[in-house]
Amino acid sequence: MNSARVGVFPLALAAVTSWAASGRAWAQTAPNPAVPSPATTSAAEGGSTAIAAVLVVLGLVVVIGLVVKLFDLKRKRESEGVQLQAQVSDALLREPSLAGLPLTPTAHVPIWTGTPATIEVTGQVPTPELKEIALRLVRDEAARIRSDVQIEDHLSVVPTARAA
């Protein structure tokens, strides 16, 4: 009886294998849905996608160009401000009556043209006459470099400023 079972098993296995190989196997999963072929998509969809991609790339190029232009303009204006500040500072240092006084000019040049530059003068002077000399010197030197300069006076008169 044991030998009969051993002989039947290989026969059953061979039958099932031949039946599966002939394409009559039982389905274990649901069949795949029909996949549409690429030829069924319209040519207009592919063209509009390409146009949209080109427009996006052109838009990015324009935006990058504008950002680069603004950074260049900002750098140029900062350079003008540094030059203006250096010229005014040198003029204050050349004046013998103001030698040794803590005077600091700070220039601000806006990015947009047509807006005046601003020079803020801070420090301490011992007399009102020296304050007027310093402001006149800053005004004259700034006008020599730029015509549209505003002077902000933050100078204070402190009689002990000369001793410091």
Secondary structure as GFF3:
##gff-version 3
##sequence-region A 1 164
A	DSSP	alpha_helix	2	21	.	.	.	ID=ss1
A	DSSP	three_ten_helix	38	40	.	.	.	ID=ss2
A	DSSP	alpha_helix	43	94	.	.	.	ID=ss3
A	DSSP	three_ten_helix	96	98	.	.	.	ID=ss4
A	DSSP	beta_strand	103	108	.	.	.	ID=ss5
A	DSSP	beta_strand	117	125	.	.	.	ID=ss6
A	DSSP	alpha_helix	128	145	.	.	.	ID=ss7
A	DSSP	beta_strand	149	157	.	.	.	ID=ss8
A	DSSP	three_ten_helix	159	161	.	.	.	ID=ss9
###
